[in-house]
């Protein structure tokens, strides 16, 4: 399976406009997006062997990314 980044708009394409709107109008959402994108890039570098590390560390990063994804999705849905 090829390695790929996980941009939020790729995961939730039906909310593309809402994501853009929140990024530009909600500083909390924008900060979370920045953290999400940084984590996603970090995970990608590790998975592509650009940045070797242990499996447990990688699992922790993926868990953080998932937690941020959940929080971002809640904000998108207005929950």
MDAnalysis code that builds the backbone (N, CA, C; Angstrom):
import MDAnalysis as mda
import numpy as np

u = mda.Universe.empty(237, n_residues=79, atom_resindex=np.repeat(np.arange(79), 3), trajectory=True)
u.add_TopologyAttr("name", ["N", "CA", "C"] * 79)
u.add_TopologyAttr("resid", np.arange(1, 80))
u.add_TopologyAttr("resname", ["UNK", "UNK", "UNK", "UNK", "UNK", "UNK", "UNK", "UNK", "UNK", "UNK", "UNK", "UNK", "UNK", "UNK", "UNK", "UNK", "UNK", "UNK", "UNK", "UNK", "UNK", "UNK", "UNK", "UNK", "UNK", "UNK", "UNK", "UNK", "UNK", "UNK", "UNK", "UNK", "UNK", "UNK", "UNK", "UNK", "UNK", "UNK", "UNK", "UNK", "UNK", "UNK", "UNK", "UNK", "UNK", "UNK", "UNK", "UNK", "UNK", "UNK", "UNK", "UNK", "UNK", "UNK", "UNK", "UNK", "UNK", "UNK", "UNK", "UNK", "UNK", "UNK", "UNK", "UNK", "UNK", "UNK", "UNK", "UNK", "UNK", "UNK", "UNK", "UNK", "UNK", "UNK", "UNK", "UNK", "UNK", "UNK", "UNK"])
u.atoms.positions = np.array([
    [0.853, -1.185, 0.000],
    [0.000, 0.000, 0.000],
    [0.892, 1.240, 0.000],
    [0.673, 2.153, -0.958],
    [1.522, 3.348, -1.022],
    [1.273, 4.278, 0.166],
    [2.340, 4.920, 0.595],
    [2.228, 5.874, 1.695],
    [1.594, 7.154, 1.179],
    [0.807, 7.769, 2.017],
    [0.158, 9.011, 1.623],
    [-0.102, 9.881, 2.841],
    [-0.189, 11.167, 2.580],
    [-0.600, 12.083, 3.643],
    [-2.102, 11.933, 3.843],
    [-2.587, 12.410, 4.965],
    [-4.010, 12.322, 5.278],
    [-4.608, 13.709, 5.500],
    [-4.629, 14.548, 4.457],
    [-5.228, 15.870, 4.670],
    [-6.695, 15.749, 5.071],
    [-7.106, 16.630, 5.921],
    [-8.467, 16.581, 6.453],
    [-9.514, 16.657, 5.334],
    [-9.270, 17.489, 4.336],
    [-10.249, 17.608, 3.253],
    [-10.331, 16.334, 2.420],
    [-9.291, 15.521, 2.452],
    [-9.333, 14.238, 1.762],
    [-10.155, 13.231, 2.566],
    [-10.087, 13.338, 3.872],
    [-10.855, 12.448, 4.739],
    [-12.335, 12.818, 4.759],
    [-12.612, 14.113, 4.670],
    [-13.987, 14.601, 4.741],
    [-14.269, 15.538, 3.558],
    [-14.246, 15.025, 2.327],
    [-14.401, 15.906, 1.161],
    [-15.745, 16.631, 1.125],
    [-16.756, 16.039, 1.740],
    [-18.073, 16.674, 1.747],
    [-18.103, 17.934, 2.615],
    [-17.067, 18.143, 3.432],
    [-16.987, 19.316, 4.305],
    [-15.878, 20.280, 3.883],
    [-15.457, 20.196, 2.640],
    [-14.343, 21.019, 2.159],
    [-14.593, 22.508, 2.406],
    [-15.762, 22.996, 2.051],
    [-16.077, 24.420, 2.223],
    [-16.124, 24.795, 3.705],
    [-16.721, 23.928, 4.515],
    [-16.824, 24.183, 5.959],
    [-15.432, 24.224, 6.594],
    [-14.553, 23.312, 6.175],
    [-13.183, 23.283, 6.698],
    [-12.476, 24.592, 6.353],
    [-12.602, 25.025, 5.112],
    [-11.972, 26.284, 4.702],
    [-12.529, 27.464, 5.507],
    [-13.839, 27.486, 5.664],
    [-14.478, 28.561, 6.426],
    [-13.954, 28.596, 7.872],
    [-13.919, 27.438, 8.512],
    [-13.456, 27.380, 9.901],
    [-11.986, 27.754, 10.027],
    [-11.168, 27.342, 9.062],
    [-9.743, 27.697, 9.097],
    [-9.538, 29.198, 9.062],
    [-10.427, 29.903, 8.373],
    [-10.253, 31.344, 8.224],
    [-10.993, 32.165, 9.273],
    [-11.953, 31.546, 9.975],
    [-12.759, 32.330, 10.925],
    [-12.627, 31.881, 12.375],
    [-12.048, 30.710, 12.617],
    [-11.995, 30.153, 13.968],
    [-10.543, 29.844, 14.315],
    [-9.959, 30.647, 15.186],
    [-8.528, 30.485, 15.506],
    [-8.243, 29.150, 16.188],
    [-9.167, 28.665, 17.018],
    [-8.965, 27.362, 17.660],
    [-8.908, 26.256, 16.600],
    [-9.830, 26.292, 15.658],
    [-9.845, 25.318, 14.565],
    [-8.551, 25.422, 13.749],
    [-8.149, 26.638, 13.424],
    [-6.927, 26.860, 12.631],
    [-5.703, 26.309, 13.355],
    [-5.617, 26.518, 14.667],
    [-4.487, 25.992, 15.440],
    [-4.495, 24.464, 15.468],
    [-5.679, 23.879, 15.640],
    [-5.786, 22.422, 15.610],
    [-5.397, 21.872, 14.238],
    [-5.811, 22.552, 13.188],
    [-5.456, 22.125, 11.834],
    [-3.941, 22.148, 11.654],
    [-3.312, 23.180, 12.171],
    [-1.852, 23.284, 12.049],
    [-1.188, 22.116, 12.773],
    [-1.650, 21.807, 13.992],
    [-1.103, 20.674, 14.741],
    [-1.340, 19.368, 13.988],
    [-2.558, 19.223, 13.437],
    [-2.895, 18.018, 12.691],
    [-1.953, 17.850, 11.497],
    [-1.757, 18.920, 10.739],
    [-0.915, 18.854, 9.547],
    [0.539, 18.559, 9.907],
    [1.030, 19.134, 11.003],
    [2.397, 18.854, 11.449],
    [2.544, 17.385, 11.842],
    [1.569, 16.872, 12.594],
    [1.606, 15.452, 12.976],
    [1.537, 14.548, 11.748],
    [0.675, 14.896, 10.812],
    [0.533, 14.089, 9.601],
    [1.843, 14.043, 8.824],
    [2.513, 15.169, 8.691],
    [3.803, 15.214, 7.992],
    [4.843, 14.398, 8.737],
    [4.836, 14.485, 10.056],
    [5.787, 13.733, 10.877],
    [5.562, 12.221, 10.703],
    [4.303, 11.796, 10.772],
    [3.967, 10.379, 10.581],
    [4.405, 9.930, 9.190],
    [4.165, 10.737, 8.184],
    [4.543, 10.385, 6.821],
    [6.060, 10.201, 6.700],
    [6.823, 11.120, 7.302],
    [8.290, 11.007, 7.250],
    [8.759, 9.717, 7.908],
    [8.153, 9.358, 9.022],
    [8.531, 8.127, 9.721],
    [8.156, 6.913, 8.880],
    [6.943, 6.894, 8.351],
    [6.490, 5.744, 7.572],
    [7.269, 5.576, 6.269],
    [7.809, 6.661, 5.738],
    [8.581, 6.577, 4.505],
    [10.074, 6.403, 4.780],
    [10.411, 6.121, 6.037],
    [11.791, 5.866, 6.477],
    [12.728, 7.062, 6.331],
    [12.168, 8.252, 6.191],
    [12.993, 9.457, 6.186],
    [13.455, 9.784, 7.603],
    [12.674, 9.331, 8.584],
    [12.936, 9.647, 9.986],
    [12.689, 8.380, 10.810],
    [13.702, 7.523, 10.903],
    [13.507, 6.262, 11.630],
    [13.226, 6.488, 13.120],
    [12.342, 5.664, 13.648],
    [12.006, 5.718, 15.074],
    [11.322, 4.416, 15.467],
    [10.973, 4.279, 16.717],
    [10.329, 3.071, 17.203],
    [8.844, 3.019, 16.893],
    [8.317, 1.799, 16.865],
    [6.901, 1.592, 16.572],
    [5.996, 2.239, 17.607],
    [6.400, 2.164, 18.861],
    [5.557, 2.733, 19.926],
    [5.437, 4.246, 19.770],
    [6.523, 4.895, 19.415],
    [6.496, 6.344, 19.189],
    [5.556, 6.681, 18.037],
    [5.645, 5.916, 16.954],
    [4.775, 6.122, 15.796],
    [3.313, 5.918, 16.173],
    [3.031, 4.881, 16.940],
    [1.647, 4.650, 17.386],
    [1.132, 5.824, 18.204],
    [1.986, 6.380, 19.048],
    [1.598, 7.548, 19.844],
    [1.265, 8.747, 18.979],
    [2.073, 8.967, 17.938],
    [1.794, 10.079, 17.024],
    [0.471, 9.865, 16.295],
    [0.234, 8.641, 15.854],
    [-1.021, 8.345, 15.156],
    [-2.217, 8.519, 16.080],
    [-2.040, 8.165, 17.342],
    [-3.119, 8.333, 18.316],
    [-3.419, 9.826, 18.509],
    [-2.364, 10.635, 18.608],
    [-2.552, 12.087, 18.736],
    [-3.269, 12.644, 17.514],
    [-2.845, 12.183, 16.326],
    [-3.468, 12.650, 15.088],
    [-4.954, 12.295, 15.071],
    [-5.285, 11.095, 15.513],
    [-6.682, 10.659, 15.547],
    [-7.496, 11.492, 16.539],
    [-6.916, 11.793, 17.702],
    [-7.618, 12.617, 18.688],
    [-7.903, 14.014, 18.132],
    [-6.925, 14.577, 17.428],
    [-7.130, 15.897, 16.835],
    [-8.167, 15.812, 15.718],
    [-8.134, 14.732, 14.939],
    [-9.135, 14.536, 13.887],
    [-10.535, 14.520, 14.483],
    [-10.699, 13.797, 15.578],
    [-11.999, 13.733, 16.244],
    [-12.455, 15.109, 16.707],
    [-11.538, 15.876, 17.283],
    [-11.893, 17.213, 17.759],
    [-12.238, 18.137, 16.597],
    [-11.457, 18.061, 15.515],
    [-11.745, 18.871, 14.334],
    [-13.105, 18.504, 13.746],
    [-13.394, 17.211, 13.670],
    [-14.676, 16.779, 13.120],
    [-15.835, 17.269, 13.975],
    [-15.654, 17.256, 15.275],
    [-16.703, 17.792, 16.167],
    [-16.955, 19.270, 15.881],
    [-15.889, 20.005, 15.655],
    [-16.039, 21.429, 15.342],
    [-16.714, 21.619, 13.982],
    [-16.362, 20.782, 13.023],
    [-16.982, 20.855, 11.702],
    [-18.479, 20.607, 11.801],
    [-18.843, 19.599, 12.578],
    [-20.249, 19.224, 12.733],
    [-20.998, 20.176, 13.670],
    [-20.268, 21.057, 14.348],
    [-20.906, 21.993, 15.256],
    [-21.366, 21.362, 16.550],
    [-20.703, 20.278, 16.954],
    [-21.077, 19.544, 18.181],
    [-20.462, 20.215, 19.380],
])
